[in-house]
Amino acid sequence: MNAKMMKIAIPLLLSAALLSACGKSDAKTNGSAEHGGHGAHEAGTQAGAAAGQEKDVQAVFKLSSEKPQAKQDTNVSIQIVGKDNKPIESLDISHEKKLHLIVVSKDLSYFHHIHPEDKGKGSFQIATQFPAGGDYKLFADFVPTGMGSMTKSQWITVQGDAAKPVALQPEANLTKTIDGKEVTLAFDKLQAGQAVNMTFTIKDAASKKPITNLQPYLGAVGHVVVLSADASQYLHVHPTDEKAAGPEAKFMTTFPASGVYKIWGQFQHQGSVFTVPFVVKVP
């Protein structure tokens, strides 16, 4: 191969390698990446950030106290950094926010989706409270400009009386009544490693009439977060039709492995956001 041909071939090979490298590491340390990422409509068109790029990006979590107390305000700061711990100052807006923060308890009975204040230069901060003592996992969900969506996480321990653990049991009946809404979850099929369509159907609980005037929540008809029982597998799923208004809200994702998962669907109706949880077993 002559020198001219080599100049053309090398960039093409590098580009192909970056496009094909979309796997994520699984760790439980500061700034760890989670399996799954954004398992929604992006699956076919955007495989996520290249592995090399994502490895260089970290989220540094800091709490205002080394021993945060339950039921007291705790300041949580998150700094997004790249190579040599230099701040990544440019982040894309994803569903109206530059960073989504998901907080869950170890048994997944507690779930909180919040949005820290953008302090500039890749820095975010928020004051929040934890309902009881115990272990919690924080997930920072963001998109560095020029890269794909990323999720970094951190386990923390909160001081105080611990809540009684809630067993994570798969549910046979996938219909719940939340805030006056009857919500049913259905799948076209449920199989690990395969694309799955899941549909939330929302009715008025009293009249059973379909709700057709859902309001956009963070720029879409709804959002779904999925976690495996041990919180190692994370999916933030966006709807296939973001402009839908009900009664159906459709999503597509892929469960990375067999096991028990908890699913939280979030929607907005008449100015109020409601969250509906389900627990399923994926073959």
Backbone as JSON, one array per atom type, in Angstrom:
{
  "sequence": "MNAKMMKIAIPLLLSAALLSACGKSDAKTNGSAEHGGHGAHEAGTQAGAAAGQEKDVQAVFKLSSEKPQAKQDTNVSIQIVGKDNKPIESLDISHEKKLHLIVVSKDLSYFHHIHPEDKGKGSFQIATQFPAGGDYKLFADFVPTGMGSMTKSQWITVQGDAAKPVALQPEANLTKTIDGKEVTLAFDKLQAGQAVNMTFTIKDAASKKPITNLQPYLGAVGHVVVLSADASQYLHVHPTDEKAAGPEAKFMTTFPASGVYKIWGQFQHQGSVFTVPFVVKVP",
  "N": [[0.86, -1.2, 0.0], [0.66, 2.18, -0.94], [1.9, 5.4, 0.25], [-0.07, 7.39, 0.0], [-2.49, 5.95, -0.1], [-2.44, 4.78, 2.43], [-2.82, 7.0, 4.07], [-5.48, 7.53, 3.63], [-6.74, 5.16, 4.44], [-6.18, 4.73, 7.19], [-7.59, 6.77, 8.8], [-10.2, 5.9, 8.15], [-10.31, 3.32, 9.25], [-10.02, 3.94, 11.96], [-12.34, 5.43, 12.4], [-14.29, 3.47, 12.0], [-13.72, 1.78, 14.12], [-14.38, 3.38, 16.33], [-17.13, 3.72, 15.95], [-18.07, 1.15, 16.29], [-17.51, 0.55, 18.89], [-19.28, 0.32, 21.59], [-19.76, -0.73, 24.06], [-20.19, -0.88, 27.68], [-18.57, -0.39, 30.83], [-18.94, -2.08, 34.01], [-19.16, -1.04, 37.15], [-18.83, -0.15, 40.64], [-17.8, 2.12, 41.68], [-16.6, 5.48, 42.26], [-17.79, 7.58, 39.73], [-18.39, 5.53, 37.99], [-19.31, 3.7, 35.02], [-22.51, 2.62, 33.79], [-24.21, -0.37, 32.79], [-26.28, -0.48, 29.91], [-27.38, 2.3, 29.64], [-28.97, 4.78, 27.63], [-31.6, 3.24, 26.69], [-33.54, 3.54, 24.6], [-35.32, 5.02, 21.91], [-32.98, 5.64, 20.72], [-31.54, 3.4, 20.25], [-31.34, 2.17, 17.69], [-30.27, 4.19, 16.12], [-28.28, 5.55, 17.45], [-25.61, 4.33, 18.98], [-24.44, 5.06, 21.33], [-21.83, 6.58, 23.32], [-18.44, 6.33, 22.17], [-16.35, 3.73, 23.41], [-13.75, 4.42, 24.22], [-13.9, 7.22, 24.52], [-15.83, 7.45, 26.54], [-14.61, 6.22, 28.71], [-12.73, 8.08, 29.41], [-14.22, 10.06, 30.57], [-15.51, 11.28, 33.62], [-17.66, 11.47, 36.48], [-17.49, 13.41, 39.22], [-18.56, 13.03, 42.37], [-19.54, 14.9, 45.18], [-20.37, 15.35, 48.56], [-21.89, 17.51, 50.99], [-21.36, 16.73, 53.53], [-19.33, 14.27, 55.1], [-20.65, 12.34, 56.4], [-23.6, 12.12, 55.69], [-26.85, 12.93, 56.93], [-29.97, 11.32, 57.46], [-33.12, 12.73, 56.45], [-32.29, 15.32, 56.56], [-31.1, 18.31, 54.98], [-28.83, 17.77, 52.39], [-26.12, 18.82, 50.54], [-25.39, 18.1, 47.26], [-22.85, 17.88, 44.97], [-21.75, 17.76, 41.6], [-19.18, 17.2, 39.43], [-18.26, 17.21, 36.12], [-15.69, 15.69, 34.43], [-12.86, 15.28, 32.22], [-10.07, 13.96, 30.47], [-7.1, 14.02, 32.43], [-8.44, 15.09, 34.56], [-9.63, 17.47, 33.86], [-12.18, 19.93, 33.68], [-15.15, 19.21, 31.86], [-16.64, 21.39, 29.95], [-18.7, 21.8, 28.16], [-21.87, 20.66, 27.69], [-24.56, 18.9, 26.23], [-28.03, 19.78, 25.96], [-30.39, 17.57, 27.1], [-33.54, 16.46, 26.82], [-34.53, 18.86, 28.0], [-32.75, 19.39, 30.06], [-29.37, 19.66, 31.22], [-28.27, 17.82, 32.88], [-29.42, 14.92, 34.42], [-30.34, 13.65, 37.54], [-30.59, 10.69, 39.22], [-31.77, 9.15, 42.1], [-31.64, 6.35, 44.14], [-32.67, 4.02, 46.66], [-30.99, 1.22, 48.21], [-32.63, -1.05, 48.18], [-34.34, -0.33, 46.22], [-36.76, 0.78, 46.84], [-37.06, 3.45, 47.21], [-37.15, 6.23, 45.07], [-35.95, 8.93, 43.21], [-36.04, 11.48, 40.92], [-34.25, 14.09, 39.94], [-33.04, 17.47, 39.26], [-30.1, 18.93, 39.25], [-28.77, 22.25, 39.8], [-27.29, 24.05, 37.17], [-24.11, 25.07, 37.39], [-22.23, 25.96, 35.7], [-19.33, 25.37, 33.59], [-19.32, 22.56, 33.61], [-20.19, 21.87, 36.12], [-22.44, 20.96, 38.71], [-25.09, 21.37, 41.11], [-27.09, 20.53, 43.97], [-29.49, 20.62, 46.63], [-30.71, 18.1, 48.67], [-32.8, 15.66, 50.37], [-32.49, 12.58, 52.14], [-34.61, 9.87, 52.78], [-34.24, 7.98, 54.85], [-31.8, 6.19, 56.87], [-29.03, 4.37, 55.4], [-27.87, 2.67, 52.38], [-27.49, 4.34, 49.27], [-27.79, 4.86, 45.76], [-26.42, 7.05, 43.4], [-27.13, 8.33, 40.24], [-25.76, 9.98, 37.58], [-26.81, 11.47, 34.67], [-26.03, 12.38, 31.46], [-24.9, 14.31, 28.54], [-22.0, 14.8, 27.05], [-20.85, 17.33, 24.85], [-20.53, 16.42, 21.49], [-20.21, 13.77, 22.03], [-21.75, 10.62, 22.96], [-24.72, 9.8, 24.95], [-24.24, 9.44, 28.47], [-23.87, 7.65, 31.57], [-22.99, 7.95, 34.87], [-22.08, 6.78, 38.12], [-22.49, 6.55, 41.75], [-22.17, 5.01, 44.85], [-23.46, 5.8, 48.06], [-23.46, 6.24, 51.65], [-25.91, 6.84, 54.04], [-26.46, 8.3, 57.18], [-28.44, 7.41, 60.09], [-31.7, 6.21, 61.22], [-32.52, 3.2, 59.72], [-34.75, 2.31, 57.08], [-37.22, -0.32, 56.96], [-36.25, -3.0, 54.96], [-37.58, -3.46, 51.67], [-38.85, -6.14, 49.97], [-38.01, -7.13, 46.67], [-40.24, -8.06, 44.54], [-41.36, -9.71, 41.67], [-44.23, -8.66, 39.8], [-47.41, -9.98, 39.15], [-49.71, -8.73, 38.33], [-49.88, -6.04, 36.34], [-51.05, -3.49, 36.7], [-51.64, -0.39, 38.14], [-52.87, 1.99, 40.53], [-52.39, 5.33, 40.73], [-52.31, 8.49, 42.11], [-54.98, 9.01, 41.34], [-55.0, 8.0, 38.79], [-55.31, 5.23, 36.64], [-52.97, 2.97, 35.71], [-51.64, 0.88, 33.3], [-49.21, -1.48, 32.41], [-47.79, -2.96, 29.57], [-46.16, -5.45, 27.54], [-44.81, -6.26, 24.32], [-43.27, -8.46, 24.04], [-41.14, -10.18, 26.3], [-37.96, -10.48, 26.76], [-34.62, -11.05, 27.47], [-31.94, -9.26, 25.95], [-33.21, -8.68, 23.59], [-35.0, -6.37, 21.51], [-37.61, -4.62, 23.06], [-40.94, -3.65, 23.11], [-42.71, -1.51, 25.16], [-45.72, -0.54, 26.65], [-47.47, 1.99, 28.24], [-50.67, 2.41, 29.45], [-53.0, 4.8, 30.21], [-55.6, 5.71, 32.32], [-58.46, 7.44, 33.73], [-58.91, 6.79, 37.09], [-61.35, 6.65, 38.46], [-63.52, 7.02, 36.59], [-62.74, 5.39, 34.52], [-62.22, 6.33, 32.03], [-60.24, 6.92, 29.14], [-57.24, 8.8, 29.4], [-56.43, 11.53, 27.58], [-55.02, 13.83, 27.46], [-52.4, 14.14, 28.4], [-49.61, 15.97, 29.57], [-46.54, 17.39, 28.27], [-43.62, 16.13, 29.79], [-40.59, 17.16, 30.73], [-40.16, 17.69, 28.05], [-41.3, 15.55, 26.68], [-43.78, 12.91, 26.26], [-43.47, 11.22, 28.36], [-41.18, 9.64, 30.68], [-38.98, 6.91, 31.32], [-37.33, 4.99, 33.74], [-35.2, 2.28, 34.31], [-34.02, -0.25, 36.42], [-31.87, -2.92, 37.34], [-32.16, -5.54, 39.85], [-29.94, -5.35, 41.56], [-29.08, -2.85, 41.02], [-27.09, -2.51, 39.14], [-27.5, -2.55, 36.43], [-28.63, -0.15, 34.27], [-31.12, 1.78, 32.71], [-32.27, 4.52, 30.92], [-35.08, 5.45, 29.53], [-36.59, 6.81, 26.66], [-39.64, 7.97, 25.12], [-41.06, 6.46, 22.11], [-42.73, 7.99, 20.57], [-42.6, 11.1, 21.16], [-44.39, 13.21, 21.23], [-46.87, 12.25, 21.85], [-50.03, 12.16, 23.62], [-51.43, 10.49, 25.23], [-54.08, 7.98, 25.43], [-52.08, 6.13, 25.51], [-48.61, 5.58, 26.06], [-45.73, 4.92, 24.49], [-42.76, 2.97, 24.56], [-39.43, 1.85, 23.79], [-36.97, -0.57, 24.46], [-34.05, -2.48, 25.49], [-33.53, -5.13, 27.54], [-30.62, -5.89, 29.23], [-29.83, -8.33, 30.39], [-31.04, -11.46, 31.78], [-33.33, -11.48, 34.57], [-34.55, -9.79, 37.57], [-36.18, -6.69, 37.38], [-36.8, -3.26, 38.18], [-39.16, -0.86, 37.2], [-39.76, 2.49, 36.53], [-42.24, 4.64, 35.53], [-42.75, 7.93, 34.4], [-44.94, 10.65, 34.25], [-46.94, 13.51, 33.23], [-49.82, 15.27, 34.24], [-52.36, 17.58, 34.13], [-50.72, 19.55, 35.27], [-49.33, 18.2, 37.25], [-46.78, 15.96, 38.14], [-46.58, 12.47, 38.03], [-45.44, 9.34, 39.31], [-45.09, 6.0, 38.46], [-44.45, 2.78, 39.61], [-43.21, -0.47, 38.6], [-42.51, -3.97, 38.95], [-40.75, -6.44, 37.28], [-39.99, -9.7, 35.94], [-37.48, -10.66, 33.83], [-37.06, -13.0, 31.34]],
  "CA": [[0.0, 0.0, 0.0], [1.49, 3.37, -0.99], [1.69, 6.36, 1.34], [-1.34, 8.1, -0.19], [-3.57, 5.05, 0.29], [-2.39, 4.62, 3.89], [-3.41, 8.21, 4.68], [-6.94, 7.41, 3.52], [-7.22, 3.97, 5.12], [-6.05, 4.81, 8.64], [-8.76, 7.43, 9.4], [-11.41, 5.08, 7.99], [-10.27, 2.26, 10.24], [-10.26, 4.55, 13.28], [-13.77, 5.77, 12.48], [-15.05, 2.23, 12.15], [-13.51, 1.27, 15.48], [-15.15, 4.21, 17.25], [-18.56, 3.46, 15.76], [-18.43, -0.19, 16.76], [-17.2, 0.38, 20.32], [-20.35, 0.93, 22.35], [-19.96, -1.43, 25.32], [-19.96, -0.08, 28.87], [-18.05, -1.13, 31.97], [-19.85, -2.17, 35.15], [-18.4, -0.87, 38.37], [-19.59, 0.51, 41.69], [-16.92, 3.11, 42.26], [-16.88, 6.85, 41.86], [-17.73, 7.85, 38.31], [-18.48, 4.31, 37.19], [-20.32, 3.62, 33.96], [-23.52, 1.6, 34.0], [-24.71, -1.08, 31.62], [-27.59, -0.09, 29.41], [-27.45, 3.67, 29.16], [-30.26, 5.2, 27.11], [-32.06, 2.12, 25.88], [-34.82, 3.89, 24.01], [-35.36, 5.16, 20.47], [-31.64, 5.84, 20.21], [-30.85, 2.12, 20.09], [-31.01, 1.87, 16.31], [-29.61, 5.28, 15.43], [-27.12, 6.04, 18.19], [-25.19, 3.24, 19.85], [-23.86, 5.62, 22.54], [-20.47, 7.12, 23.19], [-17.38, 5.36, 21.95], [-15.83, 3.25, 24.69], [-12.56, 5.18, 24.6], [-14.33, 8.53, 24.99], [-16.55, 7.35, 27.81], [-13.66, 5.87, 29.75], [-12.03, 9.29, 29.82], [-15.14, 10.98, 31.24], [-15.91, 10.88, 34.96], [-18.48, 12.38, 37.27], [-16.96, 13.45, 40.58], [-19.64, 13.36, 43.3], [-19.12, 15.37, 46.49], [-21.46, 15.69, 49.46], [-21.51, 18.57, 51.94], [-20.91, 16.08, 54.75], [-18.83, 12.92, 54.9], [-21.65, 11.46, 56.99], [-24.91, 12.76, 55.53], [-27.89, 12.47, 57.84], [-31.31, 11.17, 56.91], [-34.13, 13.76, 56.72], [-31.66, 16.63, 56.65], [-30.59, 18.75, 53.69], [-27.46, 17.44, 52.01], [-25.74, 19.39, 49.26], [-24.69, 17.17, 46.37], [-22.24, 18.55, 43.82], [-21.27, 16.84, 40.59], [-18.29, 17.84, 38.46], [-17.96, 16.35, 34.97], [-14.31, 15.91, 34.04], [-12.31, 14.42, 31.19], [-8.68, 13.6, 30.67], [-6.31, 14.84, 33.38], [-9.39, 15.72, 35.5], [-10.02, 18.8, 33.4], [-13.64, 20.03, 33.55], [-15.81, 19.22, 30.55], [-17.49, 22.57, 30.13], [-19.81, 21.84, 27.2], [-22.79, 19.53, 27.74], [-25.77, 19.11, 25.45], [-29.3, 19.68, 26.66], [-31.12, 16.34, 26.79], [-34.86, 16.58, 27.43], [-34.66, 20.14, 28.7], [-31.77, 19.53, 31.12], [-28.01, 19.22, 30.91], [-27.93, 16.67, 33.72], [-30.49, 14.31, 35.2], [-29.8, 12.91, 38.68], [-31.5, 9.68, 39.74], [-31.36, 8.66, 43.42], [-32.42, 5.19, 44.56], [-32.18, 3.28, 47.82], [-30.41, -0.07, 47.83], [-33.7, -2.01, 47.89], [-35.09, 0.29, 45.13], [-38.08, 1.25, 47.28], [-37.04, 4.92, 47.1], [-36.73, 6.7, 43.75], [-36.08, 10.38, 43.08], [-35.48, 12.0, 39.68], [-34.1, 15.52, 40.2], [-32.2, 18.18, 38.29], [-29.22, 19.9, 39.9], [-28.57, 23.54, 39.15], [-26.1, 24.16, 36.34], [-23.24, 26.12, 37.92], [-21.27, 26.31, 34.66], [-18.07, 24.64, 33.48], [-19.51, 21.14, 33.92], [-20.43, 21.69, 37.55], [-23.86, 20.97, 39.07], [-25.28, 21.3, 42.56], [-28.48, 20.48, 44.43], [-29.73, 20.22, 48.02], [-31.77, 17.1, 48.72], [-32.89, 14.9, 51.6], [-32.66, 11.14, 52.02], [-35.7, 9.59, 53.72], [-33.84, 7.1, 55.94], [-30.42, 5.77, 56.81], [-28.77, 3.22, 54.54], [-27.11, 2.88, 51.16], [-28.19, 4.89, 48.12], [-26.96, 5.0, 44.57], [-26.67, 8.25, 42.63], [-26.83, 8.18, 38.81], [-25.71, 11.22, 36.81], [-27.15, 11.14, 33.29], [-25.66, 13.6, 30.75], [-24.37, 14.13, 27.19], [-20.94, 15.73, 26.67], [-20.96, 17.75, 23.46], [-19.71, 15.64, 20.57], [-20.16, 12.38, 22.46], [-23.07, 10.06, 23.21], [-25.23, 9.88, 26.32], [-23.43, 8.71, 29.45], [-24.37, 7.55, 32.93], [-21.97, 7.66, 35.87], [-22.79, 6.53, 39.37], [-21.75, 6.52, 43.01], [-22.86, 4.56, 46.05], [-23.19, 6.58, 49.27], [-24.11, 5.74, 52.86], [-26.57, 7.89, 54.8], [-26.6, 7.97, 58.6], [-29.78, 7.55, 60.64], [-32.47, 4.98, 61.32], [-32.77, 2.61, 58.41], [-36.11, 1.83, 56.82], [-37.31, -1.76, 56.8], [-36.07, -3.33, 53.54], [-38.75, -3.92, 50.92], [-38.47, -7.2, 49.04], [-38.29, -6.81, 45.27], [-40.97, -9.21, 44.03], [-42.03, -9.5, 40.38], [-45.67, -8.5, 39.95], [-48.23, -10.65, 38.14], [-50.68, -7.75, 37.86], [-49.16, -4.82, 35.98], [-51.95, -2.34, 36.72], [-51.51, 0.35, 39.4], [-53.6, 3.25, 40.65], [-51.5, 6.35, 41.28], [-52.82, 9.86, 42.0], [-56.24, 9.06, 40.6], [-54.85, 7.44, 37.44], [-55.1, 3.79, 36.52], [-51.9, 2.81, 34.73], [-51.35, -0.52, 32.98], [-47.99, -1.68, 31.63], [-47.83, -4.16, 28.74], [-45.0, -5.69, 26.67], [-45.1, -7.13, 23.18], [-42.54, -9.67, 24.43], [-40.22, -9.86, 27.38], [-36.85, -11.39, 26.6], [-33.33, -10.36, 27.58], [-31.13, -9.17, 24.76], [-34.01, -8.39, 22.41], [-35.77, -5.13, 21.59], [-38.91, -4.82, 23.7], [-41.88, -2.54, 23.13], [-43.54, -1.48, 26.36], [-46.77, 0.46, 26.51], [-48.23, 2.41, 29.4], [-52.01, 2.89, 29.12], [-53.38, 5.62, 31.36], [-57.02, 6.03, 32.4], [-58.94, 8.01, 34.98], [-59.19, 5.63, 37.94], [-62.76, 6.62, 38.86], [-64.45, 6.87, 35.46], [-62.14, 4.45, 33.57], [-62.1, 6.96, 30.71], [-58.84, 7.14, 28.73], [-56.7, 10.16, 29.54], [-55.87, 11.89, 26.27], [-54.42, 15.16, 27.54], [-51.13, 14.16, 29.13], [-48.77, 17.13, 29.23], [-45.12, 17.04, 28.14], [-42.77, 16.14, 30.96], [-39.22, 17.28, 30.23], [-40.17, 17.71, 26.6], [-41.82, 14.32, 26.08], [-45.0, 12.42, 26.91], [-43.08, 10.57, 29.6], [-39.82, 9.11, 30.79], [-38.92, 5.64, 32.04], [-36.04, 4.55, 34.27], [-35.21, 0.86, 34.62], [-32.84, -0.73, 37.14], [-31.85, -4.31, 37.78], [-32.35, -5.68, 41.29], [-28.74, -4.91, 42.28], [-28.8, -1.48, 40.56], [-25.91, -2.46, 38.27], [-27.97, -2.34, 35.06], [-29.4, 1.09, 34.27], [-31.67, 2.23, 31.43], [-33.14, 5.71, 30.93], [-35.76, 5.2, 28.26], [-37.44, 7.88, 26.16], [-40.74, 7.43, 24.31], [-40.89, 6.39, 20.67], [-43.47, 9.14, 20.06], [-42.49, 12.05, 22.26], [-45.5, 14.17, 21.2], [-48.13, 11.6, 22.21], [-50.71, 12.78, 24.76], [-52.22, 9.48, 25.9], [-53.89, 7.26, 26.7], [-50.92, 5.25, 25.45], [-47.25, 6.11, 25.94], [-44.97, 3.76, 24.04], [-41.32, 3.02, 24.73], [-38.7, 0.67, 23.31], [-35.68, -0.74, 25.11], [-33.52, -3.84, 25.51], [-33.02, -5.54, 28.85], [-29.32, -6.46, 28.89], [-29.63, -9.68, 30.92], [-32.19, -11.99, 32.48], [-33.37, -11.15, 35.98], [-35.62, -8.94, 38.08], [-35.97, -5.27, 37.14], [-37.85, -2.32, 38.59], [-39.43, 0.13, 36.16], [-40.52, 3.67, 36.97], [-42.74, 5.51, 34.48], [-43.05, 9.28, 34.89], [-45.83, 11.36, 33.34], [-47.5, 14.75, 33.77], [-51.22, 15.49, 33.89], [-52.95, 18.74, 34.82], [-49.68, 20.27, 36.01], [-48.73, 17.38, 38.31], [-46.01, 14.81, 37.69], [-46.79, 11.28, 38.85], [-44.5, 8.26, 39.04], [-45.7, 4.68, 38.69], [-43.43, 1.73, 39.57], [-43.57, -1.87, 38.35], [-41.41, -4.92, 39.06], [-40.95, -7.53, 36.32], [-38.91, -10.67, 35.77], [-37.15, -10.8, 32.41], [-36.45, -14.32, 31.06]],
  "C": [[0.89, 1.24, 0.0], [1.08, 4.36, 0.09], [0.35, 7.06, 1.23], [-2.51, 7.24, 0.25], [-3.61, 4.85, 1.79], [-3.03, 5.81, 4.6], [-4.93, 8.15, 4.66], [-7.44, 6.28, 4.42], [-7.21, 4.12, 6.64], [-7.22, 5.56, 9.29], [-10.03, 6.61, 9.27], [-11.45, 3.97, 9.01], [-10.55, 2.79, 11.64], [-11.73, 4.88, 13.45], [-14.61, 4.54, 12.7], [-14.92, 1.68, 13.56], [-14.32, 2.05, 16.49], [-16.63, 3.91, 17.15], [-18.96, 2.12, 16.33], [-18.23, -0.36, 18.25], [-18.25, 1.06, 21.16], [-20.61, 0.21, 23.66], [-19.65, -0.53, 26.49], [-19.44, -0.96, 30.0], [-19.08, -1.13, 33.08], [-19.01, -2.11, 36.4], [-19.24, -0.13, 39.37], [-18.72, 1.53, 42.4], [-17.26, 4.47, 41.72], [-16.74, 7.02, 40.36], [-17.85, 6.62, 37.44], [-19.52, 4.42, 36.1], [-21.28, 2.5, 34.27], [-23.84, 0.91, 32.69], [-26.02, -0.44, 31.18], [-27.62, 1.29, 28.84], [-28.84, 4.02, 28.69], [-30.79, 4.13, 26.16], [-33.37, 2.4, 25.21], [-34.71, 3.96, 22.5], [-33.98, 5.34, 19.87], [-30.97, 4.53, 19.82], [-30.44, 1.85, 18.65], [-30.19, 2.94, 15.65], [-28.37, 5.81, 16.14], [-26.71, 5.0, 19.2], [-24.59, 3.75, 21.15], [-22.45, 6.1, 22.28], [-19.48, 6.0, 22.91], [-16.75, 5.0, 23.28], [-14.63, 4.07, 25.15], [-12.92, 6.55, 25.15], [-14.96, 8.43, 26.37], [-15.61, 7.02, 28.97], [-12.94, 7.1, 30.28], [-12.9, 10.25, 30.63], [-15.53, 10.42, 32.6], [-16.84, 11.92, 35.55], [-17.97, 12.3, 38.71], [-18.08, 13.93, 41.51], [-19.03, 13.81, 44.64], [-20.35, 15.76, 47.3], [-20.97, 16.7, 50.49], [-21.05, 17.99, 53.27], [-20.4, 14.69, 54.43], [-19.8, 11.89, 55.47], [-23.02, 12.13, 56.89], [-25.96, 12.11, 56.41], [-29.23, 12.37, 57.14], [-32.21, 12.31, 57.34], [-33.53, 15.13, 57.0], [-31.11, 17.0, 55.27], [-29.12, 18.36, 53.53], [-27.19, 18.05, 50.65], [-24.93, 18.36, 48.47], [-24.15, 17.96, 45.2], [-21.66, 17.48, 42.9], [-20.42, 17.62, 39.6], [-17.97, 16.84, 37.36], [-16.55, 16.69, 34.49], [-13.91, 14.92, 32.96], [-10.89, 14.03, 31.51], [-7.98, 14.57, 31.6], [-7.21, 15.6, 34.34], [-9.74, 17.15, 35.12], [-11.53, 18.86, 33.21], [-14.09, 19.96, 32.09], [-16.89, 20.29, 30.63], [-18.72, 22.57, 29.24], [-20.6, 20.54, 27.26], [-24.03, 19.88, 26.93], [-27.01, 19.04, 26.34], [-30.01, 18.42, 26.17], [-32.43, 16.35, 27.55], [-34.89, 17.69, 28.48], [-33.63, 20.36, 29.81], [-30.4, 19.06, 30.64], [-27.61, 18.01, 31.74], [-29.16, 16.22, 34.49], [-29.83, 13.5, 36.32], [-30.89, 11.98, 39.22], [-30.93, 9.16, 41.06], [-32.25, 7.49, 43.79], [-31.81, 4.6, 45.82], [-31.72, 1.9, 47.37], [-31.47, -1.09, 47.47], [-34.64, -1.51, 46.79], [-36.5, 0.73, 45.54], [-38.2, 2.76, 47.18], [-36.46, 5.3, 45.75], [-36.96, 8.19, 43.68], [-35.34, 10.81, 41.82], [-35.44, 13.52, 39.81], [-33.09, 16.14, 39.23], [-31.37, 19.24, 39.0], [-29.07, 21.18, 39.09], [-27.24, 23.54, 38.39], [-25.28, 25.35, 36.83], [-22.2, 26.57, 36.89], [-20.02, 25.47, 34.73], [-18.19, 23.2, 33.94], [-19.78, 20.84, 35.37], [-21.93, 21.84, 37.85], [-24.0, 20.8, 40.58], [-26.75, 21.28, 42.91], [-28.49, 20.11, 45.91], [-30.89, 19.24, 48.02], [-31.75, 16.41, 50.08], [-33.06, 13.42, 51.29], [-33.63, 10.7, 53.11], [-35.32, 8.75, 54.93], [-32.36, 6.78, 55.81], [-30.26, 4.57, 55.9], [-27.98, 3.6, 53.31], [-28.01, 3.37, 50.03], [-27.22, 4.94, 46.95], [-27.41, 6.23, 43.8], [-26.25, 8.0, 41.18], [-26.87, 9.56, 38.16], [-25.82, 10.87, 35.33], [-26.94, 12.41, 32.45], [-25.08, 13.27, 29.38], [-23.27, 15.16, 26.94], [-21.04, 16.07, 25.18], [-19.99, 16.96, 22.58], [-19.57, 14.18, 20.94], [-21.6, 11.88, 22.63], [-23.5, 10.24, 24.65], [-24.42, 8.98, 27.24], [-24.15, 8.69, 30.8], [-23.21, 7.16, 33.84], [-22.64, 7.59, 37.23], [-21.86, 6.51, 40.58], [-22.65, 5.98, 44.11], [-22.49, 5.48, 47.21], [-23.91, 5.93, 50.44], [-24.64, 6.92, 53.67], [-26.78, 7.42, 56.23], [-28.05, 8.14, 59.05], [-30.5, 6.21, 60.67], [-32.8, 4.46, 59.92], [-34.23, 2.19, 58.29], [-36.09, 0.31, 56.69], [-37.18, -2.1, 55.32], [-37.35, -3.86, 52.9], [-38.29, -4.94, 49.89], [-38.9, -6.83, 47.62], [-38.92, -8.05, 44.62], [-41.61, -8.89, 42.68], [-43.55, -9.52, 40.56], [-46.4, -9.19, 38.81], [-49.22, -9.67, 37.52], [-49.97, -6.43, 37.59], [-50.14, -3.66, 35.77], [-51.87, -1.7, 38.1], [-52.42, 1.58, 39.36], [-52.73, 4.24, 41.4], [-52.13, 7.72, 41.05], [-54.08, 9.96, 41.13], [-56.16, 8.55, 39.18], [-54.67, 5.93, 37.54], [-54.12, 3.56, 35.38], [-51.61, 1.32, 34.55], [-50.11, -0.57, 32.09], [-48.1, -3.0, 30.87], [-46.6, -4.22, 27.86], [-45.45, -6.51, 25.47], [-44.4, -8.47, 23.36], [-41.55, -9.24, 25.5], [-39.1, -10.88, 27.36], [-35.54, -10.6, 26.64], [-32.6, -10.37, 26.25], [-31.89, -8.89, 23.49], [-34.77, -7.08, 22.6], [-37.18, -5.42, 22.1], [-39.72, -3.54, 23.59], [-42.69, -2.61, 24.4], [-44.48, -0.29, 26.27], [-47.43, 0.72, 27.85], [-49.57, 2.93, 28.91], [-52.59, 3.55, 30.36], [-54.84, 6.02, 31.27], [-57.31, 6.8, 33.69], [-59.41, 6.85, 35.86], [-60.67, 5.52, 38.3], [-63.7, 6.31, 37.7], [-64.01, 5.81, 34.46], [-62.02, 5.03, 32.16], [-60.62, 7.16, 30.37], [-58.44, 8.6, 28.92], [-55.96, 10.5, 28.25], [-55.2, 13.26, 26.28], [-53.22, 15.18, 28.49], [-50.31, 15.36, 28.65], [-47.32, 16.7, 29.08], [-44.41, 17.14, 29.49], [-41.33, 16.09, 30.47], [-39.17, 17.08, 28.71], [-40.7, 16.47, 25.93], [-43.05, 13.86, 26.85], [-44.67, 11.71, 28.22], [-41.64, 10.11, 29.55], [-39.87, 7.83, 31.61], [-37.49, 5.36, 32.48], [-36.18, 3.1, 34.69], [-33.91, 0.5, 35.33], [-32.98, -2.21, 37.44], [-31.9, -4.36, 39.3], [-31.16, -5.18, 42.1], [-28.28, -3.52, 41.85], [-27.55, -1.39, 39.68], [-26.27, -2.21, 36.81], [-28.93, -1.16, 35.06], [-29.84, 1.44, 32.86], [-32.52, 3.47, 31.68], [-33.79, 5.75, 29.55], [-36.68, 6.36, 27.9], [-38.5, 7.31, 25.23], [-40.43, 7.41, 22.82], [-41.63, 7.52, 19.97], [-43.54, 10.17, 21.18], [-43.69, 13.0, 22.34], [-46.85, 13.53, 21.51], [-48.72, 12.27, 23.46], [-51.59, 11.78, 25.51], [-53.33, 9.0, 25.01], [-52.67, 6.35, 26.7], [-49.62, 6.05, 25.35], [-46.36, 4.91, 25.66], [-43.46, 4.0, 24.15], [-40.7, 1.76, 24.15], [-37.35, 0.62, 24.01], [-35.22, -2.17, 24.94], [-33.0, -4.13, 26.9], [-31.72, -6.32, 28.62], [-29.1, -7.9, 29.36], [-30.92, -10.15, 31.59], [-32.15, -11.58, 33.95], [-34.55, -10.27, 36.33], [-35.24, -7.47, 37.89], [-37.12, -4.47, 37.74], [-37.92, -1.2, 37.56], [-40.22, 1.27, 36.77], [-40.94, 4.47, 35.74], [-43.14, 6.85, 35.07], [-43.8, 10.05, 33.82], [-46.36, 12.62, 34.03], [-48.93, 14.93, 33.28], [-51.77, 16.62, 34.77], [-51.94, 19.39, 35.77], [-48.99, 19.47, 37.09], [-48.02, 16.18, 37.71], [-46.3, 13.63, 38.62], [-45.86, 10.17, 38.36], [-45.15, 6.94, 39.39], [-44.63, 3.6, 38.56], [-44.01, 0.35, 39.27], [-42.32, -2.73, 38.53], [-41.7, -6.11, 38.16], [-39.74, -8.47, 36.36], [-38.7, -10.9, 34.29], [-36.48, -12.15, 32.19], [-35.09, -14.19, 30.38]]
}
